[in-house]
Amino acid sequence: MQRSPDSHKGENGKVAVVGGSRHMHGAPLLAALAAEASGVDLVFVCLPACHEEVAKETSLNIQVHPFRASPFWNCSQLWTAQLLDRALLAQAVALLL
C-alpha cells in the first residue's frame, strides 16, 4: 500500500479488535497484526487486562485497551461505553468472541 508522505495516523485506516479471555489472547493479537500488515495505521486492541503487557510488546503501533475479563464476558456498562467510543473511531471492528 502506498501512503502519502503527508498522511497522519488514522488516515490510512482504523480498526478496533475486541477479544480474548483469561487463557486465550492469540486471536486478537494476530488480527491486530494482520490489520497493521494490510496498511492500517491505527489499531485499537481491547483484550483482558492480564494480557496487556504481551499486547504492548507485540507492536509499538497497537493501542492497547485492557478490560477485566469475566467467565461469561459480562462487561460492565462503563467498559461497554469505553468500547463503543473506540469502535466509533474505527472504520472496522472485529469481535472475536
MARBA-3410 file (N, C-alpha, C, O; in Angstrom, 1 decimal):
97
0.8,-1.2,0.0,0.0,0.0,0.0,0.9,1.2,0.0,1.8,1.4,0.8 ~ 0.7,2.1,-0.9,1.4,3.4,-1.0,0.7,4.4,-0.1,-0.5,4.7,-0.2 ~ 1.5,5.0,0.8,0.9,6.0,1.7,1.5,7.4,1.3,2.6,7.5,0.8 ~ 0.7,8.4,1.5,1.1,9.7,1.2,2.1,10.1,2.2,1.9,9.8,3.4 ~ 3.2,10.8,1.8,4.2,11.2,2.8,3.6,12.2,3.8,4.2,12.5,4.9
2.5,12.8,3.4,1.9,13.9,4.3,0.8,13.3,5.2,0.1,14.0,5.9 ~ 0.5,12.0,5.1,-0.6,11.4,5.9,-0.3,11.4,7.4,0.9,11.3,7.8 ~ -1.3,11.4,8.1,-1.2,11.3,9.6,-1.9,10.0,10.1,-2.6,9.4,9.4 ~ -1.6,9.7,11.3,-2.1,8.4,11.9,-3.6,8.4,11.8,-4.3,9.3,12.2 ~ -4.1,7.3,11.3,-5.5,7.1,11.2,-6.1,7.4,9.8,-7.2,7.0,9.5
-5.3,8.1,9.0,-5.7,8.4,7.6,-5.6,7.3,6.7,-6.1,7.3,5.6 ~ -4.9,6.2,7.1,-4.8,5.0,6.3,-5.5,3.8,6.8,-5.2,2.7,6.6 ~ -6.5,4.1,7.6,-7.4,3.0,8.1,-7.3,3.0,9.6,-6.3,3.2,10.3 ~ -8.5,2.6,10.2,-8.6,2.5,11.7,-9.4,1.2,11.9,-10.5,1.0,11.4 ~ -8.9,0.3,12.8,-9.5,-0.9,13.1,-9.5,-1.1,14.7,-8.5,-0.8,15.3
-10.6,-1.6,15.2,-10.7,-2.0,16.6,-10.9,-3.5,16.6,-11.8,-4.0,16.0 ~ -10.1,-4.2,17.5,-10.2,-5.6,17.6,-10.5,-5.9,19.1,-9.9,-5.4,20.0 ~ -11.6,-6.7,19.3,-12.0,-7.0,20.7,-12.1,-8.5,20.8,-12.7,-9.2,20.0 ~ -11.4,-9.0,21.8,-11.5,-10.5,22.0,-10.6,-10.9,23.1,-10.0,-10.2,23.9 ~ -10.4,-12.2,23.2,-9.6,-12.9,24.2,-10.3,-13.3,25.4,-11.4,-12.9,25.6
-9.6,-14.0,26.2,-10.1,-14.5,27.5,-8.9,-14.6,28.4,-7.8,-14.3,28.0 ~ -9.1,-15.1,29.6,-8.0,-15.2,30.6,-6.9,-16.1,30.1,-5.7,-15.9,30.3 ~ -7.3,-17.1,29.3,-6.3,-18.1,28.9,-6.0,-18.0,27.4,-5.1,-18.7,26.9 ~ -6.7,-17.1,26.7,-6.5,-17.1,25.2,-6.3,-15.6,24.8,-7.2,-14.8,25.1 ~ -5.2,-15.3,24.2,-5.0,-13.9,23.7,-4.5,-13.9,22.3,-4.2,-12.8,21.7
-4.2,-15.0,21.7,-3.6,-15.0,20.3,-4.4,-14.4,19.2,-3.9,-13.7,18.4 ~ -5.7,-14.8,19.2,-6.6,-14.3,18.1,-6.6,-12.8,17.9,-6.5,-12.3,16.8 ~ -6.9,-12.1,19.0,-7.0,-10.6,18.9,-5.6,-10.0,18.5,-5.6,-9.0,17.7 ~ -4.6,-10.6,19.0,-3.2,-10.0,18.6,-2.9,-10.3,17.2,-2.3,-9.5,16.5 ~ -3.2,-11.5,16.7,-3.0,-11.9,15.3,-3.9,-11.0,14.4,-3.4,-10.6,13.3
-5.1,-10.8,14.8,-6.0,-9.9,14.0,-5.4,-8.5,13.9,-5.5,-7.9,12.8 ~ -4.9,-8.0,15.0,-4.3,-6.7,15.0,-3.1,-6.6,14.2,-2.9,-5.6,13.4 ~ -2.2,-7.6,14.2,-1.0,-7.6,13.4,-1.4,-7.7,11.9,-0.8,-7.1,11.0 ~ -2.5,-8.5,11.6,-2.9,-8.6,10.2,-3.4,-7.2,9.7,-3.2,-6.9,8.6 ~ -4.2,-6.5,10.5,-4.7,-5.2,10.2,-3.5,-4.3,9.9,-3.5,-3.5,8.9
-2.5,-4.3,10.8,-1.3,-3.5,10.6,-0.6,-3.8,9.3,-0.1,-2.9,8.6 ~ -0.4,-5.1,9.1,0.3,-5.6,7.9,-0.4,-5.2,6.6,0.2,-5.0,5.5 ~ -1.8,-5.0,6.7,-2.5,-4.6,5.5,-2.4,-3.1,5.2,-2.9,-2.7,4.1 ~ -1.8,-2.4,6.1,-1.7,-1.0,5.8,-2.4,-0.1,6.8,-2.2,1.2,6.7 ~ -3.3,-0.6,7.6,-4.0,0.2,8.6,-3.0,0.8,9.5,-2.0,0.1,10.0
-3.1,2.0,9.8,-2.1,2.6,10.7,-2.6,3.1,12.1,-1.9,3.7,12.8 ~ -3.8,2.7,12.4,-4.4,2.9,13.7,-5.2,1.7,14.2,-6.3,1.5,13.7 ~ -4.6,1.0,15.1,-5.3,-0.3,15.5,-5.5,-0.2,17.1,-4.5,0.0,17.8 ~ -6.7,-0.4,17.5,-7.1,-0.5,18.9,-7.3,-2.0,19.2,-8.0,-2.6,18.5 ~ -6.7,-2.5,20.3,-6.9,-3.8,20.7,-7.5,-3.8,22.1,-6.9,-3.3,23.0
-8.7,-4.4,22.3,-9.3,-4.5,23.6,-9.3,-5.9,24.0,-9.9,-6.8,23.3 ~ -8.6,-6.3,25.0,-8.4,-7.6,25.5,-8.3,-7.7,27.0,-8.1,-6.6,27.6 ~ -8.4,-8.8,27.6,-8.3,-8.9,29.1,-7.1,-8.3,29.6,-6.0,-8.4,29.0 ~ -7.2,-7.6,30.8,-6.1,-6.9,31.4,-4.9,-7.8,31.7,-3.8,-7.3,31.7 ~ -5.1,-9.0,31.9,-4.0,-9.9,32.2,-3.0,-10.1,31.0,-1.9,-10.6,31.2
-3.4,-9.7,29.8,-2.6,-9.8,28.6,-2.1,-8.4,28.1,-1.6,-8.3,27.0 ~ -2.3,-7.4,28.9,-2.0,-6.1,28.5,-0.5,-5.9,28.1,-0.2,-5.4,27.1 ~ 0.4,-6.4,28.9,1.8,-6.3,28.6,2.3,-7.1,27.4,3.1,-6.6,26.6 ~ 1.7,-8.3,27.2,2.0,-9.0,26.0,1.6,-8.3,24.8,2.3,-8.2,23.7 ~ 0.4,-7.7,24.8,-0.1,-6.9,23.7,0.7,-5.7,23.4,1.0,-5.4,22.2
1.2,-5.0,24.4,2.0,-3.9,24.2,3.3,-4.2,23.6,3.9,-3.4,22.8 ~ 3.9,-5.4,23.9,5.1,-5.9,23.3,5.0,-6.4,21.9,6.0,-6.5,21.2 ~ 3.8,-6.7,21.5,3.5,-7.3,20.2,3.9,-6.3,19.1,4.5,-6.6,18.1 ~ 3.5,-5.0,19.3,3.8,-4.0,18.3,3.7,-2.6,18.9,2.8,-2.4,19.8 ~ 4.6,-1.8,18.6,4.5,-0.4,19.1,3.4,0.4,18.5,3.1,1.5,18.9
2.8,-0.1,17.4,1.8,0.6,16.7,0.4,0.3,17.1,-0.6,0.8,16.6 ~ 0.2,-0.6,18.1,-1.1,-1.0,18.6,-1.4,-0.3,19.8,-0.6,-0.2,20.7 ~ -2.6,0.3,19.9,-3.1,0.9,21.1,-3.9,-0.1,21.9,-4.9,-0.7,21.4 ~ -3.4,-0.4,23.1,-4.0,-1.5,23.9,-5.0,-0.9,24.9,-4.7,0.1,25.7 ~ -6.2,-1.4,25.0,-7.2,-1.0,25.9,-7.7,-2.3,26.7,-8.5,-3.0,26.2
-7.1,-2.5,27.9,-7.4,-3.7,28.6,-8.8,-3.6,29.3,-9.3,-2.5,29.6 ~ -9.4,-4.8,29.6,-10.6,-4.8,30.4,-10.5,-6.0,31.3,-9.7,-6.9,31.1 ~ -11.3,-6.0,32.3,-11.4,-7.1,33.3,-12.2,-8.2,32.7,-13.4,-8.0,32.4 ~ -11.7,-9.4,32.5,-12.4,-10.5,31.9,-13.2,-11.2,32.9,-12.7,-11.4,34.1 ~ -14.4,-11.6,32.6,-15.2,-12.4,33.5,-15.4,-13.7,32.8,-15.2,-13.9,31.6
-15.8,-14.7,33.6,-16.0,-16.1,33.0,-17.1,-16.1,31.8,-17.0,-17.0,31.0 ~ -18.0,-15.2,31.9,-19.1,-15.2,30.9,-19.1,-13.9,30.0,-20.1,-13.7,29.4 ~ -18.0,-13.2,30.0,-17.9,-11.9,29.2,-19.0,-10.9,29.6,-19.5,-10.2,28.7 ~ -19.4,-10.9,30.8,-20.3,-9.9,31.3,-19.6,-8.6,31.5,-18.9,-8.4,32.6 ~ -19.6,-7.7,30.6,-18.9,-6.4,30.7,-19.7,-5.4,31.4,-20.9,-5.3,31.3
-19.0,-4.6,32.2,-19.7,-3.5,32.9,-20.2,-2.5,31.9,-19.7,-2.4,30.8 ~ -21.1,-1.7,32.3,-21.6,-0.6,31.5,-20.5,0.4,31.2,-20.5,0.9,30.1 ~ -19.6,0.7,32.1,-18.6,1.6,31.9,-17.6,1.1,30.8,-17.3,1.8,29.9 ~ -17.2,-0.2,30.9,-16.4,-0.7,29.9,-17.0,-0.8,28.5,-16.4,-0.5,27.5 ~ -18.3,-1.1,28.5,-19.1,-1.1,27.2,-19.1,0.2,26.6,-18.9,0.4,25.4
-19.3,1.3,27.4,-19.2,2.7,26.9,-17.9,3.0,26.3,-17.8,3.6,25.3 ~ -16.8,2.6,27.0,-15.4,2.8,26.5,-15.2,2.1,25.2,-14.6,2.6,24.3 ~ -15.7,0.8,25.1,-15.5,0.1,23.9,-16.2,0.7,22.7,-15.7,0.8,21.6 ~ -17.5,1.2,23.0,-18.2,1.9,21.9,-17.5,3.2,21.5,-17.5,3.5,20.3 ~ -16.8,3.9,22.4,-16.1,5.0,22.0,-15.0,4.7,21.0,-14.7,5.4,20.0
-14.3,3.5,21.3,-13.2,3.1,20.4,-13.8,2.6,19.1,-13.2,2.9,18.0 ~ -14.9,1.9,19.1,-15.5,1.4,17.9,-16.0,2.5,17.0,-15.9,2.4,15.8 ~ -16.4,3.6,17.6,-16.9,4.7,16.8,-15.8,5.4,16.0,-16.0,6.0,15.0 ~ -14.5,5.3,16.6,-13.4,5.9,15.9,-12.9,5.0,14.8,-12.2,5.5,13.9 ~ -13.2,3.7,14.8,-12.7,2.8,13.8,-13.6,2.8,12.6,-14.7,3.1,12.6
-12.9,2.3,11.5,-13.6,2.1,10.2,-14.1,0.6,10.2,-15.0,0.3,9.4 ~ -13.5,-0.2,11.0,-13.8,-1.6,11.0,-13.7,-2.1,12.4,-12.7,-1.7,13.1 ~ -14.5,-3.1,12.9,-14.4,-3.6,14.2,-14.5,-5.1,14.1,-15.3,-5.7,13.4 ~ -13.5,-5.8,14.7,-13.5,-7.3,14.7,-13.8,-7.7,16.2,-13.1,-7.5,17.1 ~ -14.9,-8.5,16.3,-15.3,-9.0,17.6,-14.9,-10.5,17.6,-15.5,-11.3,16.8
-14.0,-10.9,18.4,-13.6,-12.3,18.5,-14.0,-12.9,19.8,-13.3,-12.9,20.8 ~ -15.2,-13.5,19.8,-15.8,-14.0,21.0,-15.7,-15.5,21.1,-16.1,-16.1,22.1
END
